[in-house]
Amino acid sequence: MLLEGSLDMIWQAKVKDGRHRFVYCSPSSVQTLGWSVEEIAHLPLEAMFTPESMLVIAEDVERISSGQPTSMVQVEAVRKDGHHIWLENKVRLLDRAPDGELSVVIYIRDVTERKRLQDQFAKLALIDGLTGIENRRAFDLAIDREWKRTLHTGLPLSLLLFDVDHFKPFNDTYGHQVGDDCHRAIACALRSAVNRPGDVVARYDGEEFVVLLPATDIEGAEILANRLCYRVADLRIPHSTNDARGVVTISGGVSTALARFGGTIKMPEGLLLAADAALYKAKHEGRNRIATSFLLVQAHLDENTN
């Protein structure tokens, strides 16, 4: 009665040499997956789970076969009607026959809604609450990911670092609310002008913004950086304390690196340091402009980098 009335799916399976056969499937399987109990008993796993999840299941079977008594994984399943759902599988080893056949019981719960909320919260954790673009944490993850990729491709990786010119006097003159609106407008201008799928626009710190440009050389990065400076100036946001310009402007530092094994500069930190140095130069030379730094031909490969 407990098995038949359970809202979670409960399956018993025999596993040997990577093949399975189901001995029992509880009735709740029909409501969750749409397949009948008889269909589930004869369907190949590939018909019920995505290719990525099949790899997860194979690894899970290997763990159980190696002596681990219990396990828990999340997998993506395909209902009979074609809709995808997420399942949490808890596996317990019941018996191991002399010929190596495993008898296992699998407790399966539909966690689609929980997975959706988790993904939503994870995405929100990477978004800057003020501007709606990606935040520093998202940028840190992106630059690490793109640097590892450029190590394999050998293509250049460019970084733009911008700072709002004389922002403290702007904030003091117009107030924090207008300062926040200024940040939002700049973020929107940057985001709308950077539209390749792999590019990243993020608020780095305070009034600093970064743009990460995979597979972009120094010339292309410099052209885009100048375009972004012009776009912000064209917003015509009043800034009476910004020297003779009278509107909000930004200064930018551009750095580009070619990934090669060897070298002495630790990456990807060195790319950001070079952009910061170039930004300092642009500000020192009068602001509302960019400066560039072609960082290196060889980059240090950290021993923990794959």
C-alpha positions in Angstrom: 0.0 0.0 0.0 2.9 2.4 0.8 4.5 1.7 -2.5 1.3 1.9 -4.5 0.2 5.2 -2.8 3.6 7.0 -2.9 3.6 10.3 -4.8 7.3 9.7 -5.5 8.2 7.1 -8.1 9.8 4.0 -6.7 11.6 1.6 -9.0 13.4 -1.6 -8.4 16.0 -2.5 -11.1 18.5 -5.2 -11.9 21.8 -3.9 -13.4 24.5 -6.0 -15.0 27.2 -5.1 -17.5 25.7 -1.6 -18.0 22.3 -3.0 -18.9 19.2 -2.7 -16.8 15.8 -4.3 -16.4 13.0 -2.9 -14.2 11.5 -5.4 -11.7 9.0 -2.9 -10.3 7.7 0.6 -11.1 5.2 2.3 -8.8 1.9 3.7 -10.3 3.0 7.4 -9.8 5.4 6.9 -12.7 2.5 7.2 -15.0 1.4 10.6 -13.7 5.0 11.9 -13.7 6.4 10.6 -17.0 3.3 9.8 -19.0 4.6 6.3 -19.9 2.7 3.3 -18.6 4.3 1.0 -16.2 4.6 -1.6 -19.0 6.2 0.9 -21.3 8.8 2.0 -18.7 9.7 -1.7 -18.1 10.7 -2.1 -21.7 11.8 1.3 -22.8 15.6 2.0 -23.2 16.8 4.6 -20.8 17.8 6.8 -23.8 14.1 7.2 -24.5 13.5 8.7 -21.1 16.6 10.7 -20.4 18.7 13.3 -22.2 22.1 12.4 -23.5 23.7 14.6 -20.8 21.7 12.8 -18.1 22.7 9.4 -19.5 26.3 10.3 -18.8 25.3 11.2 -15.2 23.4 7.9 -14.8 26.4 5.9 -16.2 28.7 7.5 -13.7 26.2 6.8 -10.9 26.0 3.2 -11.9 29.8 3.0 -11.8 29.8 4.4 -8.3 27.3 1.9 -7.1 29.1 -0.9 -8.9 32.3 0.1 -7.1 30.8 -0.4 -3.7 29.1 2.9 -2.8 25.9 1.8 -1.1 23.8 4.9 -1.9 23.9 7.9 -4.2 21.8 10.9 -5.3 21.8 12.7 -8.6 19.7 15.1 -10.6 18.8 14.2 -14.1 16.7 15.7 -17.0 14.0 13.3 -18.2 11.8 13.4 -21.2 8.1 12.7 -20.7 6.1 10.8 -23.2 4.6 14.0 -24.5 8.1 15.4 -25.2 8.2 17.8 -22.2 11.4 17.9 -20.2 11.3 17.6 -16.4 14.0 17.3 -13.7 14.1 14.3 -11.4 16.1 13.7 -8.2 17.2 10.0 -8.1 18.2 8.5 -4.8 19.6 5.0 -5.4 20.2 2.3 -2.7 22.0 -1.0 -3.3 19.9 -3.9 -2.1 22.0 -6.9 -3.2 24.9 -8.0 -5.3 24.6 -11.4 -6.8 27.7 -13.7 -7.3 27.6 -13.1 -11.0 27.9 -9.3 -10.4 24.3 -8.4 -11.0 23.1 -5.5 -8.8 19.7 -5.2 -7.3 18.9 -1.5 -6.6 15.9 0.5 -5.5 15.5 4.0 -6.9 13.4 6.7 -5.2 12.6 9.4 -7.8 11.1 12.8 -7.1 10.0 15.5 -9.6 12.1 18.5 -8.7 11.3 20.6 -11.9 9.9 23.6 -10.0 12.8 23.5 -7.4 15.3 23.4 -10.2 13.6 26.3 -11.9 13.8 28.4 -8.7 17.4 27.4 -8.1 18.4 28.4 -11.7 16.5 31.7 -11.2 18.2 32.5 -7.9 21.6 31.5 -9.4 21.0 33.9 -12.3 20.0 36.7 -10.0 23.2 36.2 -8.0 25.1 37.2 -11.1 23.1 40.4 -11.9 23.9 43.8 -10.5 20.9 45.0 -8.6 21.2 48.6 -9.6 21.9 48.5 -13.3 20.5 45.1 -14.4 23.7 44.0 -16.1 26.1 41.4 -14.9 28.0 41.9 -11.7 31.6 41.4 -10.6 31.1 37.8 -9.7 29.7 37.1 -13.1 32.7 38.9 -14.7 35.1 36.9 -12.5 33.6 33.6 -13.7 33.5 34.8 -17.3 37.1 36.0 -17.5 38.4 32.7 -16.0 36.3 30.7 -18.4 37.4 32.8 -21.5 41.0 32.7 -20.5 41.0 28.9 -20.3 39.3 28.9 -23.7 41.8 31.2 -25.3 44.6 29.0 -24.0 43.3 26.3 -26.3 42.3 28.5 -29.3 45.3 30.8 -29.3 43.0 33.7 -30.1 43.4 37.1 -28.5 41.3 38.1 -25.4 40.6 41.8 -24.9 39.3 43.7 -21.9 37.8 47.2 -21.6 37.7 48.9 -18.2 35.7 52.2 -17.9 35.4 54.7 -15.2 32.8 57.6 -15.0 34.7 60.9 -15.1 34.5 63.0 -12.0 31.6 61.0 -10.6 32.0 62.0 -7.0 31.4 65.7 -7.8 28.4 64.6 -10.0 26.9 62.7 -7.1 27.5 65.6 -4.7 25.9 68.1 -7.1 22.9 66.2 -8.3 22.3 63.6 -5.5 22.5 59.9 -5.1 19.2 59.2 -6.9 20.4 61.0 -10.1 23.7 59.2 -9.6 22.0 55.8 -9.7 20.0 56.9 -12.8 23.3 57.9 -14.4 24.7 54.4 -13.7 21.7 52.8 -15.2 21.8 54.9 -18.4 25.5 54.2 -18.9 25.0 50.4 -18.4 22.2 50.5 -20.9 24.3 52.4 -23.4 27.2 49.9 -23.0 25.0 46.8 -23.2 23.1 48.0 -26.3 26.4 48.5 -28.2 28.0 45.2 -27.2 25.9 42.5 -28.8 28.1 39.4 -29.7 26.8 36.3 -27.8 30.2 35.7 -26.0 30.8 39.3 -25.0 30.3 40.3 -21.3 29.3 43.7 -20.0 29.4 44.0 -16.2 29.5 46.6 -13.4 32.8 46.0 -11.8 33.0 48.3 -8.8 31.1 51.5 -8.0 31.4 53.7 -11.1 33.6 51.2 -13.0 32.3 49.0 -15.8 34.1 46.2 -17.7 33.6 44.7 -21.1 35.1 41.3 -21.9 35.7 40.6 -25.6 36.8 37.0 -26.5 38.5 36.5 -29.9 39.1 40.3 -30.3 42.4 41.9 -31.2 43.8 45.2 -29.9 42.6 47.1 -33.0 39.0 45.8 -32.7 38.9 46.4 -28.9 40.2 50.0 -29.4 37.5 50.8 -32.0 34.7 49.5 -29.8 36.1 51.3 -26.7 36.1 54.7 -28.6 32.6 54.0 -29.8 31.4 53.3 -26.3 33.0 56.6 -25.0 31.1 58.5 -27.8 27.9 56.7 -27.0 28.0 57.7 -23.3 28.8 61.3 -24.2 25.9 61.3 -26.6 23.5 60.6 -23.8 24.0 64.3 -22.9 23.6 63.7 -19.2 24.3 67.2 -17.6 27.5 67.3 -15.5 28.3 70.9 -14.7 31.5 70.0 -12.8 33.0 67.9 -15.6 35.4 70.6 -16.8 34.3 72.4 -20.0 32.4 69.4 -21.4 29.2 69.9 -19.3 28.0 66.3 -19.8 28.8 62.9 -18.3 31.8 61.1 -20.0 33.8 58.0 -19.4 37.5 57.1 -19.7 38.6 53.7 -20.7 41.6 51.3 -20.5 42.0 48.6 -23.2 44.2 45.6 -22.7 44.7 42.6 -25.0 46.6 39.3 -24.4 47.7 36.5 -26.6 47.7 33.2 -24.8 50.9 31.2 -25.0 52.3 28.7 -22.5 55.3 29.9 -20.5 55.9 33.5 -19.5 55.9 35.2 -16.1 52.6 37.1 -15.8 49.8 35.4 -13.9 46.6 35.3 -15.9 43.9 36.3 -16.2 44.7 38.8 -13.4 47.4 40.4 -15.5 44.8 41.3 -18.2 42.8 43.3 -15.7 45.9 45.0 -14.2 47.0 46.1 -17.7 43.5 47.5 -18.4 43.6 49.4 -15.0 47.0 50.8 -15.9 45.8 51.9 -19.3 42.7 53.5 -17.6 45.0 55.5 -15.2 46.9 56.7 -18.3 43.7 57.9 -20.0 42.5 59.8 -16.9 46.0 61.3 -16.5 45.9 62.5 -20.1 42.7 64.4 -19.7 39.8 61.9 -19.4 37.0 61.3 -21.9 39.4 59.1 -23.9 40.9 55.7 -23.9 44.4 54.3 -23.6 45.6 50.8 -24.7 48.0 48.1 -23.6 49.0 45.1 -25.6 49.8 43.0 -22.7 52.0 40.1 -23.8 52.8 37.4 -26.2 53.4 34.8 -23.5 51.2 34.3 -20.5 51.9 32.3 -17.3 49.9 29.1 -17.1 48.8 28.4 -13.6 49.5 24.9 -12.5 45.8 24.4 -11.6 44.6 25.4 -15.1 43.4 22.6 -17.3 
